[in-house]
Amino acid sequence: MLNRQKAVLLLLRQAGRAVSPIQLMKWAFLLANETPSQGGAHFYAFVPYKYGPYSFTLDQEKDALVRDGLVEVTARNQLRLTPAGRQAELKLAGDVPQDIAYITHTYGHQSSRALIDLVYKKYPWYSINSQFPERRCMARPVAPCAIYTLGYEGLTADAFLNRVLEAGIQRIVDVRHNPISRRYGFHKSTLARLARLLGLEYVHVPELGIPGADRGHLESFAQYQQLFQAYEAELSRVLEQQRMVATLLQEKPGVLVCLEADPRFCHRSVLAQALTRIVDLPVKHLR
């Protein structure tokens, strides 16, 4: 069990009662943002959603805790620990346990509505996608059009999507050849679904990717350069797809997405430069 999942169970244990999914989500957010431990290493990241800060990863892992028999959903659609969950060993490093105790002591008796009001007031960024337009405390940013690129390596889906939103991006252009991933949120169908929920468009252009077989055993910058030279030479065969992407990037702010955090080790940097010969836009690597 991941430490962040143990933290979720400890939040429920400290509450000592059934709580709503919104309450649990907001406690986790406050743990991440208002305590020294921030929930511990590799804790959940959050995106602005219908009722403020939300973690798709936490929601998915909460469902896993239900399937594993550690958490149950009551008839009133609330969450509580099962006997197995109450007996689970929940050792957490450092100050995380006392920070969890602080959160449940400080916010444990606030209703879902009160918690939503609280985070909207203190963290207005997370109100931008509120399903109640009158409660949005700030406008959603819109970036000027450019050839933006971003790699999701080392990020959770929530951290990645939040970064896309913060940059003012409106469309994700996935340029992976085969968009599958063991990490939650980055498989093509899941990423497209999460993007839509946040008001982002998703487009996949596999022809502009590099097959995984061609990327095996890359150990030096020189080998990457050799691969990218071969990739650039082949781009003339997919000129139609390049023109399509160039049009998409001109229509609204979009970002070329692939795995690698460093664009120097990703084909998206080569593609971005190629697109500058089609469209008069600057290249901006978001990381």
JOQUILIN-V590479 format. One record per helix or strand. SS is the DSSP state (~ for helix, > for strand). FROM is the first residue (numbers start at 1). TO is the last residue. Records with the same first field share a line. If there is no record, write none. Layout:
BEGIN
SS=FROM-TO ; FROM-TO
END
This chain:
BEGIN
~=3-15 ; 21-34 ; 56-67 ; 83-87 ; 96-107 ; 112-122 ; 124-127 ; 133-135 ; 157-166 ; 188-197 ; 206-208 ; 212-215 ; 221-251 ; 263-265 ; 267-275
>=19-20 ; 47-49 ; 52-54 ; 71-73 ; 78-81 ; 147-151 ; 171-174 ; 201-204 ; 254-258 ; 283-285
END
